[in-house]
Each structure stands twice: as structure tokens, then as C-alpha cells.
Amino acid sequence: MHPNITLIISPRERFSHTRQALESLYANTELPFQLVYVDGGSPRQTRDYLQQQSIERGFELVRTESYLAPNQARNLGLAKATTEYVVFIDNDVEVAPGWLRHLVACADETQATAVCPLTCIGQPLGHKIHLAGGEARIVLQVKGDDRQRRVHEKHYFVNRAVADVQDQLQRRQCEFAEFHCVLVRRSLFDTIGPLDENLLSTREHIDFCLTLARVGGTVYCEPAAVVTYVPAVLWQPSDLTFFMLRWSDEWEIRSLKYFRKKWDLPKKDKYFRKRYRRLGYRRHQAFIKPWVKQLLWGQAPPAVMRPLIAVDHQLNRWLSDRYYRQHPDRVKLPKRPVVPASPAHDLVA
């Protein structure tokens, strides 16, 4: 049977889960598939492992010597795909048996443009929900003569135990999928073009869902398909540089500004104010807070965290500038924003 599915694996925020994720994929996927593995600047040990595996398992390996923003990596894989379906999946995701069969069945039976699985988070695998579909749309807020476009975003069942909501997890049409894992009809990209690489680190999934909706596409969540995103607990030094760039202030600010302009959203929307207040949040949760707790007997008081976070912002700016100097060709400056052609799909709040 000739595969009609191409899996595109790309780096999310680290490289140290590469082996576990790839072994999980091959152990738990019974449908035939093509695989394009995009390796953006992984350290020598991971690079050598992937080169060996690509020969032994017969998948296509696309390697760059510099780090890649997520949509840059996905587009490199997408350019290699010729099958009916593509599945974008991050390199820190493990899959449960039958995951791909259920995604394809949902797409075939519903004619969905995109299908997301039940995405869990952490260990043990498949126990805690990260995402089970959701809502993503632009709403038109009307107050007297004032009319403003705003983003509405909602995750279903976030942080709930699967066992507690098992009877509520049913296949359903929704508006929201994340790139941890999502199946998409490749023909969609003949209409919308490649993923927007101006979104360097955040809002790329919302942008994709809004764009899909604009052209009349549909999204379903299929909870029979289960995958688990596995965040790191102990970081390896080889992950540090990539993680710091991936979640840098620079990339996040540029992404938020571009997203706001592209979708014609107000500067003072609380949606963006919240994200600007949380700049560096992932870095602070991954590094600063655990170190402080280790030193202060499990406590992380704000009086200690604040000056360390200030130092982190300065260090992160220096690391970003250093990366630009070393790889000026890898990060594209934002193009002129594309304002949606019509507000026809905006809903009045």
C-alpha cells in the first residue's frame, strides 16, 4: 500500500527527547507513512543519531546547521510532501497506539481540512490533557459607536485528568488545533500558501486556524487519537541555546506585533497586554524558578525572582543579538502584514 500520509517532524524547543519520540512513532504507528524529519541545528550526538536512523529506517532527513523557527522548519518539510495528508508533529511528542489511524479515519469520514488528536502533557503519558480542541476566532466587539476586532481563544479540558472527563471526550468539530500534532490536507496549502514564517515563536497555530477558517476549512478534534507532549524536567546543556532563542523576548515580540497587524487588532487589547506582561515566562519557569526553589527550600519569593528575571531579559537580548550576527540569513524580517480580505467571518460579541 502506497502511503498517502507524510509525517513532518520538526524541533519545538529542545533536542534531548529525539530518540524517545522517534522510537514511539515507529512502535505505535501501524499505517504506512512517509517521514520527513527536519533537523534544525541539533548537537552532534543527535545529528549523528538522526543520520543513522534515516539510513536504517529510510526516511528523508533535512538538516540545517543553524536553528529554525517552527514555521520555517515545517515549511521545509512541507515542500517535500506530495501525499494527500501531512501531519505536523513536534520532536518532543510521543504517540499512543492507533493514533494515526484514528486521525485519518476522522478526516476521511468528516472531510475535515485539519484534525487534531487528544493532546496530553507530561508523564505518565496520556493522563493529563493539554488540548482537546478549542475555539479560535476574531470577534467584533460593539460598544455604542465603537467597534473593535478582538481575538477569542479557548482550550477545551485544559489541565484536566483524562480519567475525569473520559465520557465527555467525543469527536467534535471545533476551531482550534496546535502544532504539537495536527493532520492537514495538503491541498489546503495550494490555496493559502505555506505557513507564515513571520510568526517566529508564538501565535502561529492561531494564525493557521484563522487562515483555514477564512477559506472555508474545517477543524475536528478526534480524542480516539492520543499523543503526549513531554516537556523537559532536567535540561541538557545542548538544549539551552536553542530553548533561549526559541522563547526569546525578541522572537515573541516580533511575532505578537506581526500577528496583531496582520489581523487588524487593537494595540491595547488585553489579549496582547497579557502576553507582553509574560515575556520570558517559559524561560523563567524552566530555569530561574527551579533554581531558586532548589536554593530556598522549595520557595520562589517574588522579591528574589524579580531581579533575576531582569537579568534574564538582558542576557536573552544579548543571546538573540549574537544569533543574528552569526546567522543573518535564518531569521526573516517581517514582511508587510496581510490584513484579512474580508471581515465576513467575524462574529459580533
C-alpha positions, 0 to 999 in steps of 0.5 A: 500500500502506497502511503498517502500520509507524510509525517513532518517532524520538526524541533519545538524547543529542545533536542534531548527527547529525539530518540524517545519520540522517534522510537514511539512513532515507529512502535505505535504507528501501524499505517504506512507513512512517509517521514520527513524529519527536519533537523534544525541545528541539533548537537552532534550526538543527535545529528549523528543519531538522526543520520543513522536512523534515516539510513536504517529506517529510510526516511528523508532527513533535512538538516540545517546547521543553524536553528529554525523557527517552527514555521520555517522548519515545517515549511521545509518539510512541507515542500517535500510532501506530495501525499494527500495528508501531512501531519505536523508533529513536534520532536518532543511528542510521543504517540499512543497506539492507533493514533494515526489511524484514528486521525485519518479515519476522522478526516476521511469520514468528516472531510475535515481540512485539519484534525487534531488528536487528544493532546496530553502533557507530561508523564505518565503519558496520556493522563493529563490533557493539554488540548482537546480542541478549542475555539479560535476566532476574531470577534467584533466587539460593539460598544455604542459607536465603537467597534473593535476586532478582538481575538477569542481563544479557548482550550477545551479540558485544559489541565484536566485528568483524562480519567475525569472527563473520559465520557465527555471526550467525543469527536467534535468539530471545533476551531482550534488545533496546535502544532504539537500534532495536527493532520492537514490536507495538503491541498489546503496549502495550494490555496493559502500558501505555506505557513507564515514564517513571520510568526517566529515563536508564538501565535502561529497555530492561531494564525493557521486556524484563522487562515483555514477558517477564512477559506472555508476549512474545517477543524475536528478534534478526534480524542480516539487519537492520543499523543503526549507532549513531554516537556523537559524536567532536567535540561541538557546543556545542548538544549539551552541555546536553542530553548533561549532563542526559541522563547526569546523576548525578541522572537515573541515580540516580533511575532505578537506585533506581526500577528496583531497587524496582520489581523487588524487588532487593537494595540491595547487589547488585553489579549496582547497586554497579557502576553507582553506582561509574560515575556520570558515566562517559559524561560523563567519557569524552566530555569530561574524558578527551579533554581531558586526553589532548589536554593530556598527550600522549595520557595520562589519569593517574588522579591528574589525572582524579580531581579533575576528575571531582569537579568534574564531579559538582558542576557536573552537580548544579548543571546538573540543579538549574537544569533543574528550576527552569526546567522543573518540569513535564518531569521526573516524580517517581517514582511508587510502584514496581510490584513484579512480580505474580508471581515465576513467571518467575524462574529459580533460579541 
